[in-house]
């Protein structure tokens, strides 16, 4: 069914968004308003030229910049501040988007017993957001996992493993 139509049965179908005149959204630009005769006569008498933005009812190209911008600072990726490990729940960041929970479970089970693994997914696309959480059985195995797996390559990316933030209410 076309998204611009509504079902005739009175149901809650999809409605078109926006007003009736949507031509400007499809590549047509609205024409600038014409100046009235009086304004044109005054401009002719006093020699005022048209504004540089509007020439022949078309929008003029971008103006040249009189000043050059200063060069941008280089963005350097600073490593995140490692979270203190106070619980067996760990944060795993910089995951490959192809990484599944079973892949993380296999990786962390080499260090110790794993209780739970969760890869955070985007609700709309159902694709990984690139981070997740692993809960180990004991606090000591969680600390060992951080020591062994932090900054190691996993599925083509260098993962970040640190303690998960706790909800302090």
N, C-alpha and C positions, 0 to 999 in steps of 0.2 A: 504494500500500500504506500502511496506517495505521502511524504511527511507534510506536504502543503495542504492536504485535504483532511476533512473530518468525516467520520463515518456518519451515515444518515440515520442510523438507528438510535441516535441520541446518547450514545455511549461516551465514555471519557477518552476519546481518541487524541492523537497528537494534534496540537494546534500550531499554526504558523506564528513565529515570534516576530515582534516588531509591528510597525504600522503598515498601512496599505501601500504607500509609495515606497518601495524598497529598491528602486532602480539604481540609486547611487551605490548600493552595496555590490552591484554586479558589474562594476566597471564604468558606469555612467556617472559623471560628476555633475552636481547641480550647477547651473549657470550663475555667475555672480549677478547681483542686482544691477540693472542699468541706472545710470545717474539720470536724474530728470533734466528737462530742457533748461531750467533756470541755472542749475549747477554747471551745465556744460557752457552756457553763455557766459557765466562769471569766469569760468576757467579760460575761455577764449579771450575775454577782455583783459584779464590780468596776467595772461601768459602762464597759468599754472598747468603743468603737464600731468598726465595721468600717473597714478602711483605705479611704482615698478612691479608691484605684485600682480597687477591685472593688465594684460596687453591683449587686445583683440578678444576679450572675454575668455582668455585662457590663463591658467595659472603659470606664472613665469618659473623657470628653473631655480634651483636653490641659489641664494645669494652667496657670493664669494666671501670667505671669512677674512676679515682684516687682520685678525690676530691668529697666530698659530698656538695651538694648545701645547702645554708642556708635555714632554713624553711621559707615558704611563709608567708607574712603578711596576717592576716585575713581581708577579704574584708567586710567592714560594709557599709550597704546602708544608705547613708546620705540623709536626706529629701531634696527635691529640694528647691531652694530658692523661696519663694513665690513671684509671680509677682504682682506689684502694680496694683490695679484695677482702670483703667482710662477709660475703655469702657465697655459696657454691654456684650462683648464677653468673655466667660470663657473657660479655658482649663480644660479638664477632663482627668486625666491620671490614669494608672493602672486599666484600664477597663478589665472586663472579655472578652475573645475572643467571647463569645456567646452573648454579649450585643448588642442589636439592637438600632436603633435610636428611636424607639417607647418606649423602656424601659427607655432611658434617658429622653425623653420628659415627660413621666409619673412621673419620680422622681423629675425633676426640676419644673414641673407645680404645685407641692405641695407647693413650696416656692412662686412662682409668675408667671406672664404671660411670656411664652416662645415664642420667635420670630422664631428661627431656631435651628435645631439640626443636627450635622454632625459627623458621626463616620468615621474615616479615614481607608480606606481599602487598602490592598496590591493589586497592579495591576495584578500580575500574578495569585495568588491563590484566589483572591476576598474574602479574609478573613480579619477580623479586625486586625489592628496593635496594638490594646490595648489602644488607646487614641482617643479623639474626642474633639469637640467644641460645646458649647451651647451658643446661643445668647439670652439674656433676653430682655424684652421690655424696661426696665429702668435701669439706673446705680444703683439705690438704691436696687432694687430687686437682681441684680447681687451680690452686696456686702452681702446681706442677705443670698443668696445661698451659697456663700463661707463660711460664718460663720456657717451655719447649716450643710452643706454636706461635707466639707473638712474632710478627715480622718474618714469617716464613711464606714461601710460595705455595699457593693452593689454587689449582685450576687456572694457572696463568696470571694470578694476581697475588700481591703481597698482602696477606690478611693481617688485621689488627685484632689482637685478643687482649681484653682487659676486664676488670670487674664491672658488672652491671650496676648502674645507679639504683639505689634502693628508694622506695617511696617512703619518705619520712613525714607522716601526718601526725 
